[in-house]
Amino acid sequence: MCLGDHYTGRCSDQGQVEERLGPVKELSTAVWRELLRTRLDLGALNLVQKLTGCRLHLQRNASHVRLFGSAHAAAMASTLLEHLEEMCAEAKVEAPVEKLSQGILDSIARHSCVTLQTQGSKLCLMGFKTAIQDALDEIGKVISSPDLILGGMGDPPNTKEVYHLAPLMRLATQVQCPSCTMHAEPLGVSGSSAAPTVFCLAEAPAAVNSMGQWQQ
């Protein structure tokens, strides 16, 4: 075996190890809950996987995620998760919980795209900051108008999911990678033919357009 073949073999072995023994990334409770909420549907977890080619294994009983893929893909996924930390929050508010049945809270959570729990006399909301504000607005409406028909809450949930994900999409286009060059193209461009681990601006809108078909 020549030296070049030996080096190539070592690089291949290292790449396989990287893909099988992915690093673990700690998450805030808010981000962990947000990833759990939509792990099988339209949401941040599948978006990050689609854009980076990195598979995210989310722990169900601990707030961390393991990143499976090449070192390059894992690094990009880690960067997007750090951006997600800035976009998500956990809010606790006093509320007349006795006026809010579990069915009403579940409906508000579903339509507002948040995780919503009761803790004594408080409501705990977790998710995108924009989604939390939407949920608080809806809670206020229900408290002031108990007969409000929840089915008429603005846009359908999937439309809102894309709206809340939009800032992450824009941040994603700023992530630099050695094998592609970023261009200031508007969202709405068709998909890219780049390899899955190459993170190009043109892939972002195509990823959102296809997210409704994803399953983890």
Secondary structure as UniProt FT lines:
FT   HELIX           3..20
FT   STRAND          24..26
FT   HELIX           29..37
FT   TURN            38..40
FT   HELIX           44..52
FT   STRAND          55..58
FT   STRAND          64..68
FT   HELIX           71..87
FT   STRAND          88..94
FT   HELIX           97..99
FT   HELIX           102..112
FT   STRAND          115..119
FT   TURN            120..121
FT   STRAND          122..128
FT   HELIX           129..144
FT   TURN            146..147
FT   HELIX           150..152
FT   HELIX           157..172
FT   TURN            173..174
FT   TURN            178..179
FT   TURN            187..188
FT   TURN            196..197
FT   TURN            201..202
FT   HELIX           203..210
FT   HELIX           211..213
//
